[in-house]
Amino acid sequence: MTDTSWVDSHCHLYLHPDDPSAVLERAAVRGVRWVMCPGVDIASSKQARALAAAFPETVRWSAGLHPHEANRWSTEADDLADLAAEAAAVGECGLDFYRNLAPRDAQIVAFRAQLELAATLDKPIIVHCRDAFADVHDLLEAAAFGERAVLHCWTGGARWTKRFAALGVTFSFAGPLTYPTGETLRLAAVHAPPERTMLETDTPYLTPEPHRADRNEPALLPLTGAALADVWGTDLAAVAASTAAVATRIFGAPQ
């Protein structure tokens, strides 16, 4: 057991095949105090809610519709709004113009509606942004969420990081920060304000080095933390304390 405390700000715990109690126990050994479990549609948001009920001291949850599922917004909006009213945040939602599994127009409609929902509920919003930096930037600028807009698994370069930082948003870095191909991201992370930066695993995806061939889980979060410590030129304990404090301020700690 370590004395260093971390928070995994984005963990799809319901997608990990192991018993969640075992996953959370392994995380605790590595100093991960709690996790945020985001939904990506109605079914997964309900799974996230159930996990938070089962592990109230270690799991927070959110409800949202992922951009890949944006075509379902018109049929799922009311149920998702009801779930979001109970949750700690809205999301995961946003824009993904890399895979384009839903039409761009449908993605924008669903994302804008979830921004409005989060504003109405006075809750943070967890944002997915892939190859859609300009559109996400413009929508967040108009929404004026400030630090309560969390850019999950941030992958932007230095220019976009500076532009988004000027909006006052919060950045969340994942395993790609550790990859040999991640130098552009590491150079960008220099410009992420520590007072608005979190860490995440995106479990079970984006496993950090040197375990990239394995399934990701919260216990591996400190590896990404070590990469961020190198970027910022500080020690591991400082990164753990800073990023955990930001997650707690934005999402609230489990009860």
C-alpha positions in Angstrom: 0.0 0.0 0.0 1.3 3.5 -0.9 0.8 6.7 1.0 0.3 8.6 -2.3 -3.4 9.1 -3.2 -4.6 9.3 -6.8 -8.0 9.8 -8.5 -8.8 8.1 -11.8 -11.0 10.7 -13.5 -12.3 8.4 -16.3 -12.7 4.7 -15.8 -15.3 2.5 -17.7 -15.3 0.1 -14.8 -18.3 -1.8 -16.2 -16.2 -2.8 -19.3 -13.5 -4.5 -17.3 -14.1 -8.3 -17.3 -12.8 -8.8 -13.7 -15.0 -8.4 -10.7 -15.1 -4.7 -9.9 -14.2 -5.3 -6.3 -11.0 -6.9 -7.4 -10.2 -4.1 -9.8 -10.8 -1.5 -7.1 -8.7 -3.5 -4.5 -5.8 -3.6 -6.9 -6.2 0.2 -7.5 -6.2 0.9 -3.7 -2.9 -1.0 -3.4 -1.4 1.5 -5.9 -2.9 4.4 -4.1 -5.9 5.1 -6.3 -8.5 6.4 -3.8 -11.5 6.6 -6.1 -12.6 6.6 -9.8 -15.1 8.4 -12.0 -17.2 6.0 -14.0 -18.8 7.7 -17.0 -21.7 6.3 -19.0 -21.8 6.4 -22.8 -25.5 5.7 -23.3 -28.5 4.8 -21.1 -27.5 1.2 -20.4 -23.9 2.0 -19.4 -25.0 5.0 -17.4 -27.2 2.7 -15.4 -24.3 0.3 -15.0 -22.2 3.2 -13.7 -24.9 4.2 -11.3 -25.1 0.6 -10.0 -21.4 0.5 -9.4 -21.5 3.7 -7.5 -24.3 2.3 -5.4 -22.3 -0.9 -4.7 -19.0 1.0 -4.0 -20.1 4.4 -2.6 -16.7 5.2 -1.1 -14.7 4.6 -4.3 -16.9 5.2 -7.4 -18.5 8.3 -8.7 -20.6 8.2 -11.9 -21.9 10.2 -14.8 -24.5 9.8 -17.5 -24.2 10.8 -21.2 -24.4 9.8 -24.8 -21.1 9.2 -26.6 -20.7 10.8 -30.1 -20.6 7.4 -31.7 -24.2 6.9 -30.5 -25.4 10.4 -31.4 -28.1 9.1 -33.7 -29.9 7.8 -30.5 -30.2 11.3 -28.9 -33.8 11.9 -30.0 -34.9 8.6 -28.4 -32.7 8.6 -25.3 -32.7 12.2 -24.4 -35.4 12.1 -21.7 -34.1 9.1 -20.0 -30.5 10.4 -20.0 -31.7 13.7 -18.6 -33.3 11.8 -15.7 -30.1 9.8 -15.1 -28.0 12.9 -15.3 -30.0 14.6 -12.6 -28.8 11.9 -10.2 -25.2 11.8 -11.4 -22.1 13.7 -10.5 -21.7 14.9 -14.1 -23.0 14.8 -17.7 -21.0 12.8 -20.2 -19.2 11.2 -21.8 -20.3 13.2 -24.8 -18.7 15.3 -27.4 -17.5 15.0 -31.0 -15.5 12.3 -32.8 -14.7 13.2 -36.4 -12.0 10.5 -36.6 -14.3 7.5 -36.8 -17.5 9.4 -37.7 -19.7 6.5 -36.5 -22.5 9.0 -36.4 -23.1 11.9 -38.8 -21.3 15.1 -37.8 -24.5 17.0 -37.7 -26.1 14.5 -35.4 -23.0 14.6 -33.1 -23.2 18.4 -32.9 -26.9 18.3 -32.0 -26.4 15.7 -29.3 -23.3 17.5 -27.8 -25.0 20.9 -27.8 -28.0 19.4 -26.1 -25.9 17.8 -23.4 -24.0 21.1 -22.8 -27.4 22.7 -22.3 -28.5 19.8 -20.0 -25.3 20.2 -17.9 -25.9 23.9 -17.6 -29.5 23.4 -16.6 -28.5 20.8 -14.0 -25.5 22.9 -12.9 -23.1 19.9 -13.3 -19.7 19.4 -14.9 -19.5 17.9 -18.4 -17.1 15.2 -19.6 -16.0 15.9 -23.2 -14.8 13.5 -25.8 -12.8 15.3 -28.6 -11.2 13.5 -31.4 -10.2 15.2 -34.6 -12.8 17.9 -33.8 -10.8 20.5 -31.9 -12.2 23.6 -33.7 -15.9 22.6 -33.3 -15.5 21.5 -29.7 -13.6 24.7 -28.9 -16.3 26.9 -30.4 -19.1 25.0 -28.6 -17.3 25.2 -25.3 -16.5 28.8 -25.8 -20.2 29.6 -26.4 -21.3 27.5 -23.4 -18.7 29.2 -21.1 -18.3 26.2 -18.8 -14.9 27.1 -17.6 -13.2 24.4 -15.5 -16.3 22.3 -15.3 -15.7 21.3 -18.9 -13.4 18.3 -18.6 -11.5 17.4 -21.8 -11.2 13.6 -21.3 -8.1 11.8 -22.7 -6.7 15.1 -24.1 -4.6 14.5 -27.2 -4.3 18.1 -28.6 -0.9 19.6 -29.5 0.6 22.7 -27.9 -1.4 25.2 -30.0 -4.8 23.6 -29.2 -3.8 23.1 -25.6 -3.1 26.9 -25.2 -6.4 27.8 -27.0 -8.4 25.5 -24.7 -6.5 26.6 -21.6 -7.6 30.1 -22.4 -11.2 29.0 -22.1 -10.5 27.9 -18.5 -11.3 24.2 -19.1 -9.9 21.2 -17.3 -7.6 18.7 -19.0 -7.4 15.0 -18.3 -4.4 13.0 -19.5 -4.3 9.3 -20.2 -1.9 6.5 -21.3 -0.9 8.2 -24.6 1.2 10.5 -22.5 3.6 7.6 -21.9 3.8 6.3 -25.5 7.0 6.6 -27.6 4.8 8.4 -30.1 3.5 10.8 -27.5 6.2 13.5 -27.7 3.8 16.0 -29.2 1.4 15.4 -26.4 4.1 15.7 -23.8 5.2 19.0 -25.3 1.5 20.1 -25.1 1.1 19.0 -21.5 3.6 21.7 -20.5 0.8 24.2 -21.2 -1.8 22.5 -19.1 -2.3 24.4 -15.9 -1.8 22.1 -12.9 -4.8 23.7 -11.1 -6.9 22.4 -14.0 -5.4 19.1 -14.9 -6.5 15.5 -14.0 -5.3 12.0 -14.8 -7.3 9.1 -16.1 -6.9 5.5 -17.4 -10.0 5.3 -19.7 -10.2 1.7 -18.5 -10.1 -0.7 -20.2 -8.4 1.2 -23.1 -5.2 3.2 -23.6 -3.0 1.2 -21.2 0.2 3.1 -20.4 3.7 1.9 -21.1 5.3 -0.5 -20.2 2.0 -2.5 -20.0 0.5 -1.4 -23.3 -0.2 -5.0 -24.4 -2.4 -5.6 -21.3 -5.9 -4.5 -20.5 -5.9 -1.1 -18.7 -7.2 -0.6 -15.1 -7.0 2.1 -12.4 -4.0 0.4 -10.7 -1.9 1.6 -13.7 -2.8 5.3 -13.3 0.5 6.1 -11.5 2.4 5.3 -14.7 0.7 8.1 -16.5 1.3 10.3 -13.4 5.0 9.6 -13.6 5.0 10.8 -17.2 3.2 14.0 -16.2 5.7 14.5 -13.4 8.5 14.3 -15.9 6.8 16.8 -18.1 6.2 19.3 -15.3 9.6 18.7 -13.7 8.1 17.8 -10.3 7.8 14.8 -8.1 5.2 12.0 -8.2 3.5 12.9 -4.9 2.9 16.5 -6.1 1.2 15.3 -9.3 -0.9 12.8 -7.3 -2.0 15.5 -4.8 -2.7 18.1 -7.5 -4.6 16.0 -9.9 -6.6 14.3 -7.2 -7.5 17.7 -5.7 -8.8 18.9 -9.1 -10.9 15.8 -9.6 -12.4 16.2 -6.2 -13.2 19.9 -6.8 -14.8 19.2 -10.1 -16.8 16.0 -9.4 -17.0 15.9 -5.6 -15.6 13.0 -3.7 -17.5 9.8 -3.1 -19.6 9.7 0.1 
